[in-house]
Structures are given as structure tokens and as C-alpha cells.
């Protein structure tokens, strides 16, 4: 089956190298050579597809890998690939559930495109309608593994001060208007200095759609474009908000409990602040998130439900921050 750039997917990369030329063949040969240099096994990565990047690459020896490619002329893509490669390298040895890095091309000099080749993660990203206590605590516990990596080991990764930093939600509020609740929250946060107590690895875009699961075990984090160095609360608040959006505000605390227990912490510094920031890191009208959420198996979650749950979470955080 032919994918983008003429790369043949679904048969041996080494065969396609012999029969093709150009960027596609270069990618195929590079992927095959890189994978042969290192033995690995794995199941299907649920988010990989045959028609677009990321691709599930099947090699002649029966093993598989995940190949992401990008445009080296696009600055944002260059940054994203550089960040992902750095994170996957740092994750090795720290017990973080994610792919293992096999090889990368961050300049397009080796294979004609930006490329990251990594091992397959077993599991699915679909979100259940009803949570179990075990899943919620596991969500928090797995997030705690990220914060075991100190910022000093992460080289030149960017400093992050809010979730999904690549999207300007404040500009969306100015353009489309926002409720009094969101406006007052933004004004309150503007009067607070950004906390800087601890520098650790942060994912920067945590929600269950960026995780893979087998039963109640979180098998992997994916999509590292927004990762960087930051405060633990920058990740903890979004997973609390995510639990509130998917299942109801009362489900935010079990996620926190799993995080604290696994990380050996008594609390998360400035959590009320980060909860408000997480709520502000959503569109003023939640319609912008509906399709992504429904694609993960939750057609029951529409704009009114998501806005009601987001606003309830935000009111609680504002009450704690103002206390």
C-alpha cells in the first residue's frame, strides 16, 4: 500500500529499497538499516496507520516499528521532532512508559525528511465511558514517572509555563469572546508569578488520547511535541482536568492520589494555580475539542457537557486559589 512520498507500507522495507528511488526509498532503507541494528519486539501501536505518518513499519524479519516523518523546512515540525527524540532518549532507564528510540534524522540529510523511528507500544487510546478506581490511580502513577527526570538532564528542551503551549488559547478568547468565568480566571492568573520551584520533564499535552492502555495498565505516553522542562503541576493539573471532563469533576482527586502515592509526594506545589491554568488551556467554546474526544470512543461528550464540567473544575480551582 502506498503512503505519502511514495513510501511503500505493509511489506518489507528492504524490498521497497531495491525497487524504488527518491525520498521514499531513502526513508525505507534508513528505517530498515536502523531497525536491523537493534532487536526489538512489540504489538501494534493503536495510533499508527498505513496511510499517513506515523506509520506502522513491518520489516522482513517480522518485527515492527513506528516511523514518523516530517518536513524539515517547517520550524515547528523541526522543533517537535528534536523534542521527541530528546525525550525518548532521556526516558530510557527512568521507567517511563513510552517508545524506545531506535534512530532519528533531525536534519533530513540521511533520509530526505525529518524522521523518528521507535519501538511499538502495545495498547489502545480509546477512553471508557465509566472509569475504574484502578485506571484513575494508574493515570496519576504513570504521570509521576515523568517527573523523575530532572530538568538538568534534558539539555536544551524548552521551558514550559502552560499546557499545550503551541496553541494560543488567550488569543482565541480575545477573538471569539469568553465567559465571565474564563475572563476572571485569566485576570487572576495574570496577577500571579509563574511558579518556579522544581524543574522536571513535562509532557505538556496530557490527556487520555495521548496515552495507550491495556486494561487498566497505562502502557505508553505518545505525542511529545509540547514536552519540555517545567513544574510537576503543569502535567498533574491537566490529567485532573481530563478526568473531570471525561468522567465528572469528582474523579479528579483519585488521579491526584495515584500520582502522590507513586511519586512519594505529600502534595503538588501550587496545584490550585495549575488547575486554573489547565482550564484556561482549553478553547473558550469546547467545540474545538469535541471531535478529538469523540474519536476516542466518547460520542456522549458534546460541547455543553464538556463546558459544564470544565467550568465546574475551574470554579473549584478558583475557590482554592483565592482562599
DRENTI-122686 format. One record per residue (C-alpha): residue in one letter; chain; x, y, z. Coordinates in Angstrom, 3 decimals. Layout:
! DRENTI-122686
<base res="a" chain="A" x="X" y="Y" z="Z"/>
...
//
This chain:
! DRENTI-122686
<base res="x" chain="A" x="0.000" y="0.000" z="0.000"/>
<base res="x" chain="A" x="1.478" y="3.381" z="-0.969"/>
<base res="x" chain="A" x="1.720" y="6.140" z="1.624"/>
<base res="x" chain="A" x="2.958" y="9.712" z="1.361"/>
<base res="x" chain="A" x="6.143" y="10.473" z="-0.573"/>
<base res="x" chain="A" x="5.810" y="7.154" z="-2.395"/>
<base res="x" chain="A" x="6.916" y="5.121" z="0.628"/>
<base res="x" chain="A" x="5.596" y="1.595" z="0.432"/>
<base res="x" chain="A" x="3.975" y="0.440" z="3.651"/>
<base res="x" chain="A" x="2.858" y="-3.052" z="4.552"/>
<base res="x" chain="A" x="5.741" y="-5.034" z="3.027"/>
<base res="x" chain="A" x="9.473" y="-5.329" z="3.564"/>
<base res="x" chain="A" x="11.284" y="-2.013" z="3.606"/>
<base res="x" chain="A" x="14.367" y="-3.732" z="2.192"/>
<base res="x" chain="A" x="12.316" y="-4.903" z="-0.805"/>
<base res="x" chain="A" x="10.983" y="-1.405" z="-1.452"/>
<base res="x" chain="A" x="14.555" y="-0.037" z="-1.303"/>
<base res="x" chain="A" x="15.609" y="-2.337" z="-4.122"/>
<base res="x" chain="A" x="12.673" y="-1.408" z="-6.357"/>
<base res="x" chain="A" x="12.230" y="2.343" z="-5.730"/>
<base res="x" chain="A" x="14.185" y="5.561" z="-5.791"/>
<base res="x" chain="A" x="13.921" y="9.014" z="-4.216"/>
<base res="x" chain="A" x="12.865" y="10.139" z="-0.744"/>
<base res="x" chain="A" x="10.547" y="7.187" z="-0.167"/>
<base res="x" chain="A" x="13.270" y="4.668" z="-0.871"/>
<base res="x" chain="A" x="15.722" y="6.603" z="1.257"/>
<base res="x" chain="A" x="13.344" y="6.516" z="4.191"/>
<base res="x" chain="A" x="12.729" y="2.824" z="3.682"/>
<base res="x" chain="A" x="16.425" y="1.893" z="3.549"/>
<base res="x" chain="A" x="17.222" y="4.096" z="6.529"/>
<base res="x" chain="A" x="14.387" y="2.590" z="8.608"/>
<base res="x" chain="A" x="15.324" y="-0.958" z="7.701"/>
<base res="x" chain="A" x="19.024" y="-0.438" z="8.410"/>
<base res="x" chain="A" x="18.318" y="1.297" z="11.722"/>
<base res="x" chain="A" x="15.899" y="-1.373" z="12.898"/>
<base res="x" chain="A" x="18.171" y="-4.268" z="11.942"/>
<base res="x" chain="A" x="20.879" y="-2.772" z="14.134"/>
<base res="x" chain="A" x="18.751" y="-3.315" z="17.212"/>
<base res="x" chain="A" x="16.499" y="-6.234" z="18.134"/>
<base res="x" chain="A" x="13.024" y="-5.461" z="19.469"/>
<base res="x" chain="A" x="9.541" y="-6.902" z="19.569"/>
<base res="x" chain="A" x="6.145" y="-5.356" z="20.190"/>
<base res="x" chain="A" x="2.447" y="-5.287" z="19.394"/>
<base res="x" chain="A" x="0.542" y="-2.886" z="17.188"/>
<base res="x" chain="A" x="0.611" y="0.750" z="18.132"/>
<base res="x" chain="A" x="-3.035" y="1.681" z="18.099"/>
<base res="x" chain="A" x="-2.482" y="5.205" z="16.797"/>
<base res="x" chain="A" x="-0.196" y="4.237" z="13.894"/>
<base res="x" chain="A" x="-1.794" y="3.940" z="10.474"/>
<base res="x" chain="A" x="-0.805" y="2.836" z="6.996"/>
<base res="x" chain="A" x="-1.964" y="5.928" z="5.140"/>
<base res="x" chain="A" x="-0.253" y="8.769" z="6.993"/>
<base res="x" chain="A" x="2.525" y="9.452" z="9.470"/>
<base res="x" chain="A" x="3.003" y="7.834" z="11.924"/>
<base res="x" chain="A" x="3.317" y="4.560" z="10.051"/>
<base res="x" chain="A" x="3.499" y="1.049" z="11.376"/>
<base res="x" chain="A" x="6.549" y="-0.328" z="9.593"/>
<base res="x" chain="A" x="6.772" y="-4.078" z="9.086"/>
<base res="x" chain="A" x="10.270" y="-5.387" z="8.419"/>
<base res="x" chain="A" x="11.344" y="-8.506" z="6.563"/>
<base res="x" chain="A" x="12.187" y="-10.339" z="9.798"/>
<base res="x" chain="A" x="8.623" y="-9.934" z="11.091"/>
<base res="x" chain="A" x="9.328" y="-7.186" z="13.613"/>
<base res="x" chain="A" x="7.627" y="-3.803" z="13.554"/>
<base res="x" chain="A" x="8.442" y="-0.211" z="14.391"/>
<base res="x" chain="A" x="6.725" y="3.173" z="14.323"/>
<base res="x" chain="A" x="8.042" y="5.704" z="11.796"/>
<base res="x" chain="A" x="7.148" y="9.399" z="11.979"/>
<base res="x" chain="A" x="8.243" y="11.735" z="9.205"/>
<base res="x" chain="A" x="8.049" y="15.490" z="8.825"/>
<base res="x" chain="A" x="9.009" y="18.489" z="6.736"/>
<base res="x" chain="A" x="12.474" y="19.777" z="7.571"/>
<base res="x" chain="A" x="11.529" y="23.211" z="6.196"/>
<base res="x" chain="A" x="8.823" y="23.628" z="8.858"/>
<base res="x" chain="A" x="10.336" y="25.164" z="12.002"/>
<base res="x" chain="A" x="7.602" y="23.899" z="14.309"/>
<base res="x" chain="A" x="7.999" y="20.358" z="12.985"/>
<base res="x" chain="A" x="11.776" y="20.550" z="13.376"/>
<base res="x" chain="A" x="11.339" y="21.584" z="16.994"/>
<base res="x" chain="A" x="8.786" y="18.846" z="17.594"/>
<base res="x" chain="A" x="10.994" y="16.085" z="16.196"/>
<base res="x" chain="A" x="14.015" y="17.358" z="18.127"/>
<base res="x" chain="A" x="11.993" y="17.382" z="21.345"/>
<base res="x" chain="A" x="10.561" y="13.906" z="20.790"/>
<base res="x" chain="A" x="13.986" y="12.403" z="20.098"/>
<base res="x" chain="A" x="15.464" y="14.053" z="23.191"/>
<base res="x" chain="A" x="12.590" y="12.882" z="25.400"/>
<base res="x" chain="A" x="12.680" y="9.282" z="24.162"/>
<base res="x" chain="A" x="16.425" y="9.207" z="24.774"/>
<base res="x" chain="A" x="16.012" y="10.648" z="28.293"/>
<base res="x" chain="A" x="13.146" y="8.265" z="29.086"/>
<base res="x" chain="A" x="15.438" y="5.285" z="28.681"/>
<base res="x" chain="A" x="16.387" y="3.995" z="32.110"/>
<base res="x" chain="A" x="13.818" y="6.048" z="34.038"/>
<base res="x" chain="A" x="10.890" y="3.648" z="33.821"/>
<base res="x" chain="A" x="8.760" y="5.999" z="31.731"/>
<base res="x" chain="A" x="6.193" y="4.062" z="29.702"/>
<base res="x" chain="A" x="6.816" y="5.191" z="26.129"/>
<base res="x" chain="A" x="8.534" y="4.083" z="22.937"/>
<base res="x" chain="A" x="12.238" y="3.325" z="22.845"/>
<base res="x" chain="A" x="14.141" y="5.418" z="20.333"/>
<base res="x" chain="A" x="15.757" y="3.348" z="17.572"/>
<base res="x" chain="A" x="17.064" y="6.104" z="15.298"/>
<base res="x" chain="A" x="16.339" y="9.621" z="14.148"/>
<base res="x" chain="A" x="17.153" y="12.092" z="11.395"/>
<base res="x" chain="A" x="16.616" y="15.651" z="12.632"/>
<base res="x" chain="A" x="18.087" y="17.395" z="9.576"/>
<base res="x" chain="A" x="16.751" y="15.353" z="6.570"/>
<base res="x" chain="A" x="20.351" y="14.681" z="5.491"/>
<base res="x" chain="A" x="20.153" y="10.891" z="5.867"/>
<base res="x" chain="A" x="16.702" y="10.072" z="4.504"/>
<base res="x" chain="A" x="15.312" y="13.187" z="2.847"/>
<base res="x" chain="A" x="12.859" y="14.106" z="5.622"/>
<base res="x" chain="A" x="12.661" y="14.555" z="9.354"/>
<base res="x" chain="A" x="12.279" y="11.084" z="10.809"/>
<base res="x" chain="A" x="11.975" y="9.332" z="14.150"/>
<base res="x" chain="A" x="11.913" y="5.536" z="14.312"/>
<base res="x" chain="A" x="10.803" y="3.989" z="17.604"/>
<base res="x" chain="A" x="9.538" y="0.741" z="19.055"/>
<base res="x" chain="A" x="5.888" y="-0.218" z="19.088"/>
<base res="x" chain="A" x="3.769" y="0.277" z="22.207"/>
<base res="x" chain="A" x="1.013" y="-2.217" z="22.884"/>
<base res="x" chain="A" x="-2.394" y="-0.854" z="23.808"/>
<base res="x" chain="A" x="-5.253" y="1.387" z="22.740"/>
<base res="x" chain="A" x="-6.095" y="5.021" z="23.422"/>
<base res="x" chain="A" x="-9.888" y="4.693" z="23.491"/>
<base res="x" chain="A" x="-11.458" y="6.217" z="26.583"/>
<base res="x" chain="A" x="-14.044" y="4.201" z="28.537"/>
<base res="x" chain="A" x="-17.417" y="5.677" z="29.385"/>
<base res="x" chain="A" x="-17.068" y="4.759" z="33.046"/>
<base res="x" chain="A" x="-13.730" y="4.838" z="34.873"/>
<base res="x" chain="A" x="-12.449" y="2.334" z="37.385"/>
<base res="x" chain="A" x="-10.566" y="3.455" z="40.500"/>
<base res="x" chain="A" x="-7.598" y="1.456" z="39.251"/>
<base res="x" chain="A" x="-7.453" y="3.298" z="35.935"/>
<base res="x" chain="A" x="-7.628" y="6.712" z="37.592"/>
<base res="x" chain="A" x="-4.856" y="5.910" z="40.060"/>
<base res="x" chain="A" x="-2.745" y="4.346" z="37.302"/>
<base res="x" chain="A" x="-3.113" y="7.534" z="35.254"/>
<base res="x" chain="A" x="-1.613" y="9.534" z="38.110"/>
<base res="x" chain="A" x="1.039" y="6.949" z="38.941"/>
<base res="x" chain="A" x="2.310" y="6.767" z="35.364"/>
<base res="x" chain="A" x="2.496" y="10.556" z="35.190"/>
<base res="x" chain="A" x="4.726" y="10.517" z="38.268"/>
<base res="x" chain="A" x="7.367" y="8.595" z="36.296"/>
<base res="x" chain="A" x="7.816" y="11.598" z="34.003"/>
<base res="x" chain="A" x="8.773" y="13.821" z="36.876"/>
<base res="x" chain="A" x="11.594" y="11.542" z="37.987"/>
<base res="x" chain="A" x="13.691" y="13.026" z="35.179"/>
<base res="x" chain="A" x="15.311" y="16.281" z="36.374"/>
<base res="x" chain="A" x="15.435" y="19.206" z="34.018"/>
<base res="x" chain="A" x="19.229" y="19.273" z="34.282"/>
<base res="x" chain="A" x="19.362" y="16.063" z="32.204"/>
<base res="x" chain="A" x="17.234" y="17.390" z="29.371"/>
<base res="x" chain="A" x="19.693" y="19.636" z="27.585"/>
<base res="x" chain="A" x="18.110" y="22.407" z="25.591"/>
<base res="x" chain="A" x="14.474" y="21.437" z="25.872"/>
<base res="x" chain="A" x="12.196" y="24.498" z="26.145"/>
<base res="x" chain="A" x="10.894" y="25.775" z="29.450"/>
<base res="x" chain="A" x="7.114" y="25.276" z="29.551"/>
<base res="x" chain="A" x="4.817" y="27.530" z="31.557"/>
<base res="x" chain="A" x="1.416" y="26.164" z="30.494"/>
<base res="x" chain="A" x="-0.054" y="23.063" z="28.866"/>
<base res="x" chain="A" x="-0.339" y="22.840" z="25.062"/>
<base res="x" chain="A" x="1.941" y="25.831" z="24.736"/>
<base res="x" chain="A" x="1.903" y="25.627" z="20.947"/>
<base res="x" chain="A" x="-1.718" y="26.877" z="20.948"/>
<base res="x" chain="A" x="-2.581" y="30.456" z="21.981"/>
<base res="x" chain="A" x="-5.833" y="29.988" z="23.867"/>
<base res="x" chain="A" x="-5.732" y="33.575" z="25.154"/>
<base res="x" chain="A" x="-5.851" y="34.764" z="21.547"/>
<base res="x" chain="A" x="-8.850" y="32.505" z="20.940"/>
<base res="x" chain="A" x="-10.636" y="34.090" z="23.885"/>
<base res="x" chain="A" x="-9.909" y="37.572" z="22.527"/>
<base res="x" chain="A" x="-11.056" y="36.607" z="19.042"/>
<base res="x" chain="A" x="-14.170" y="34.615" z="19.871"/>
<base res="x" chain="A" x="-15.132" y="36.025" z="23.249"/>
<base res="x" chain="A" x="-15.228" y="34.211" z="26.567"/>
<base res="x" chain="A" x="-17.490" y="33.782" z="29.568"/>
<base res="x" chain="A" x="-17.133" y="35.964" z="32.640"/>
<base res="x" chain="A" x="-15.742" y="32.927" z="34.449"/>
<base res="x" chain="A" x="-12.907" y="32.442" z="31.957"/>
<base res="x" chain="A" x="-12.207" y="36.170" z="31.815"/>
<base res="x" chain="A" x="-11.953" y="36.480" z="35.598"/>
<base res="x" chain="A" x="-9.715" y="33.395" z="35.748"/>
<base res="x" chain="A" x="-7.385" y="34.868" z="33.137"/>
<base res="x" chain="A" x="-7.180" y="38.147" z="35.047"/>
<base res="x" chain="A" x="-6.414" y="36.328" z="38.287"/>
<base res="x" chain="A" x="-3.624" y="34.262" z="36.722"/>
<base res="x" chain="A" x="-2.138" y="37.385" z="35.126"/>
<base res="x" chain="A" x="-1.589" y="38.744" z="38.630"/>
<base res="x" chain="A" x="0.353" y="35.650" z="39.757"/>
<base res="x" chain="A" x="4.000" y="34.985" z="39.031"/>
<base res="x" chain="A" x="4.588" y="31.655" z="37.300"/>
<base res="x" chain="A" x="5.819" y="29.195" z="39.972"/>
<base res="x" chain="A" x="9.412" y="28.046" z="39.611"/>
<base res="x" chain="A" x="10.176" y="25.584" z="42.395"/>
<base res="x" chain="A" x="11.141" y="22.416" z="40.532"/>
<base res="x" chain="A" x="12.385" y="21.658" z="37.008"/>
<base res="x" chain="A" x="11.441" y="18.239" z="35.652"/>
<base res="x" chain="A" x="10.439" y="16.598" z="32.394"/>
<base res="x" chain="A" x="6.866" y="17.530" z="31.495"/>
<base res="x" chain="A" x="4.783" y="16.043" z="28.694"/>
<base res="x" chain="A" x="2.909" y="19.279" z="28.141"/>
<base res="x" chain="A" x="-0.174" y="17.811" z="26.435"/>
<base res="x" chain="A" x="-1.504" y="15.112" z="28.717"/>
<base res="x" chain="A" x="-4.954" y="13.685" z="28.159"/>
<base res="x" chain="A" x="-6.067" y="10.103" z="27.710"/>
<base res="x" chain="A" x="-5.971" y="10.448" z="23.927"/>
<base res="x" chain="A" x="-2.193" y="10.745" z="24.245"/>
<base res="x" chain="A" x="-1.883" y="7.543" z="26.253"/>
<base res="x" chain="A" x="-2.125" y="3.849" z="25.392"/>
<base res="x" chain="A" x="-3.713" y="1.262" z="27.659"/>
<base res="x" chain="A" x="-4.022" y="-2.479" z="28.077"/>
<base res="x" chain="A" x="-6.873" y="-2.978" z="30.512"/>
<base res="x" chain="A" x="-6.189" y="-0.697" z="33.466"/>
<base res="x" chain="A" x="-2.435" y="-0.526" z="32.793"/>
<base res="x" chain="A" x="-1.067" y="2.553" z="31.075"/>
<base res="x" chain="A" x="1.426" y="1.135" z="28.579"/>
<base res="x" chain="A" x="2.682" y="4.310" z="26.968"/>
<base res="x" chain="A" x="2.661" y="8.071" z="26.561"/>
<base res="x" chain="A" x="2.736" y="9.366" z="22.984"/>
<base res="x" chain="A" x="2.850" y="12.708" z="21.138"/>
<base res="x" chain="A" x="5.705" y="14.634" z="22.727"/>
<base res="x" chain="A" x="5.623" y="17.858" z="20.666"/>
<base res="x" chain="A" x="4.697" y="20.012" z="23.678"/>
<base res="x" chain="A" x="7.179" y="18.387" z="26.067"/>
<base res="x" chain="A" x="9.875" y="20.329" z="27.844"/>
<base res="x" chain="A" x="11.074" y="21.371" z="31.280"/>
<base res="x" chain="A" x="8.581" y="22.648" z="33.823"/>
<base res="x" chain="A" x="6.807" y="22.308" z="37.136"/>
<base res="x" chain="A" x="5.099" y="18.994" z="38.019"/>
<base res="x" chain="A" x="1.778" y="20.804" z="38.340"/>
<base res="x" chain="A" x="1.873" y="21.605" z="34.645"/>
<base res="x" chain="A" x="1.176" y="17.883" z="33.969"/>
<base res="x" chain="A" x="-0.774" y="16.978" z="37.086"/>
<base res="x" chain="A" x="-3.447" y="19.646" z="36.602"/>
<base res="x" chain="A" x="-4.260" y="18.560" z="33.026"/>
<base res="x" chain="A" x="-4.733" y="14.904" z="33.978"/>
<base res="x" chain="A" x="-7.042" y="16.039" z="36.783"/>
<base res="x" chain="A" x="-8.954" y="18.197" z="34.315"/>
<base res="x" chain="A" x="-9.022" y="15.351" z="31.811"/>
<base res="x" chain="A" x="-10.575" y="13.007" z="34.384"/>
<base res="x" chain="A" x="-13.118" y="15.714" z="35.231"/>
<base res="x" chain="A" x="-14.023" y="16.247" z="31.567"/>
<base res="x" chain="A" x="-14.267" y="12.556" z="30.682"/>
<base res="x" chain="A" x="-15.957" y="11.273" z="33.834"/>
<base res="x" chain="A" x="-17.055" y="14.207" z="36.028"/>
<base res="x" chain="A" x="-15.285" y="16.604" z="38.454"/>
<base res="x" chain="A" x="-15.409" y="14.143" z="41.341"/>
<base res="x" chain="A" x="-12.924" y="11.894" z="39.513"/>
<base res="x" chain="A" x="-10.035" y="14.379" z="39.576"/>
<base res="x" chain="A" x="-8.904" y="13.536" z="43.108"/>
<base res="x" chain="A" x="-8.265" y="9.783" z="42.591"/>
<base res="x" chain="A" x="-5.851" y="10.718" z="39.792"/>
<base res="x" chain="A" x="-4.005" y="13.010" z="42.185"/>
<base res="x" chain="A" x="-3.928" y="10.276" z="44.838"/>
<base res="x" chain="A" x="-2.274" y="7.867" z="42.408"/>
<base res="x" chain="A" x="0.293" y="10.486" z="41.465"/>
<base res="x" chain="A" x="1.192" y="11.348" z="45.067"/>
<base res="x" chain="A" x="1.426" y="7.733" z="46.187"/>
<base res="x" chain="A" x="3.601" y="6.649" z="43.276"/>
<base res="x" chain="A" x="5.824" y="9.719" z="43.404"/>
<base res="x" chain="A" x="6.292" y="9.644" z="47.173"/>
<base res="x" chain="A" x="4.966" y="13.183" z="47.497"/>
<base res="x" chain="A" x="2.752" y="14.819" z="50.088"/>
<base res="x" chain="A" x="1.392" y="17.415" z="47.687"/>
<base res="x" chain="A" x="1.889" y="19.197" z="44.377"/>
<base res="x" chain="A" x="3.159" y="22.740" z="44.764"/>
<base res="x" chain="A" x="0.748" y="25.457" z="43.602"/>
<base res="x" chain="A" x="-1.808" y="22.915" z="42.401"/>
<base res="x" chain="A" x="-4.716" y="25.390" z="42.528"/>
<base res="x" chain="A" x="-2.752" y="27.742" z="40.258"/>
<base res="x" chain="A" x="-2.012" y="24.945" z="37.783"/>
<base res="x" chain="A" x="-5.626" y="23.727" z="37.847"/>
<base res="x" chain="A" x="-6.744" y="27.207" z="36.751"/>
<base res="x" chain="A" x="-4.033" y="27.327" z="34.068"/>
<base res="x" chain="A" x="-5.119" y="23.896" z="32.794"/>
<base res="x" chain="A" x="-8.733" y="25.043" z="32.498"/>
<base res="x" chain="A" x="-7.559" y="28.132" z="30.616"/>
<base res="x" chain="A" x="-5.630" y="25.853" z="28.244"/>
<base res="x" chain="A" x="-8.878" y="24.858" z="26.541"/>
<base res="x" chain="A" x="-10.925" y="26.637" z="23.854"/>
<base res="x" chain="A" x="-13.472" y="29.143" z="25.195"/>
<base res="x" chain="A" x="-16.067" y="27.101" z="23.303"/>
<base res="x" chain="A" x="-15.217" y="23.440" z="23.830"/>
<base res="x" chain="A" x="-16.457" y="22.527" z="20.352"/>
<base res="x" chain="A" x="-12.806" y="22.605" z="19.318"/>
<base res="x" chain="A" x="-12.092" y="19.523" z="21.447"/>
<base res="x" chain="A" x="-15.277" y="17.565" z="20.724"/>
<base res="x" chain="A" x="-14.182" y="15.710" z="17.589"/>
<base res="x" chain="A" x="-10.890" y="14.517" z="19.119"/>
<base res="x" chain="A" x="-12.682" y="13.263" z="22.221"/>
<base res="x" chain="A" x="-15.447" y="11.557" z="20.270"/>
<base res="x" chain="A" x="-12.849" y="9.890" z="18.042"/>
<base res="x" chain="A" x="-11.550" y="8.212" z="21.206"/>
<base res="x" chain="A" x="-14.873" y="6.464" z="21.760"/>
<base res="x" chain="A" x="-16.837" y="9.102" z="23.676"/>
<base res="x" chain="A" x="-19.706" y="10.285" z="21.416"/>
<base res="x" chain="A" x="-21.667" y="11.041" z="24.589"/>
<base res="x" chain="A" x="-19.451" y="14.055" z="25.322"/>
<base res="x" chain="A" x="-20.689" y="17.110" z="23.460"/>
<base res="x" chain="A" x="-19.886" y="20.794" z="23.833"/>
<base res="x" chain="A" x="-22.440" y="21.582" z="26.606"/>
<base res="x" chain="A" x="-21.298" y="18.659" z="28.763"/>
<base res="x" chain="A" x="-17.619" y="19.489" z="28.328"/>
<base res="x" chain="A" x="-18.124" y="23.179" z="29.075"/>
<base res="x" chain="A" x="-20.209" y="22.408" z="32.161"/>
<base res="x" chain="A" x="-17.540" y="20.057" z="33.512"/>
<base res="x" chain="A" x="-14.654" y="22.378" z="32.617"/>
<base res="x" chain="A" x="-16.350" y="25.306" z="34.320"/>
<base res="x" chain="A" x="-17.151" y="23.282" z="37.454"/>
<base res="x" chain="A" x="-13.484" y="22.244" z="37.682"/>
<base res="x" chain="A" x="-12.395" y="25.861" z="37.168"/>
<base res="x" chain="A" x="-14.728" y="27.239" z="39.848"/>
<base res="x" chain="A" x="-13.321" y="24.804" z="42.365"/>
<base res="x" chain="A" x="-9.741" y="25.742" z="41.477"/>
<base res="x" chain="A" x="-10.515" y="29.469" z="41.671"/>
<base res="x" chain="A" x="-12.026" y="28.982" z="45.117"/>
<base res="x" chain="A" x="-8.871" y="27.284" z="46.353"/>
<base res="x" chain="A" x="-6.548" y="29.800" z="44.703"/>
<base res="x" chain="A" x="-8.416" y="32.757" z="46.185"/>
<base res="x" chain="A" x="-8.713" y="31.259" z="49.673"/>
//
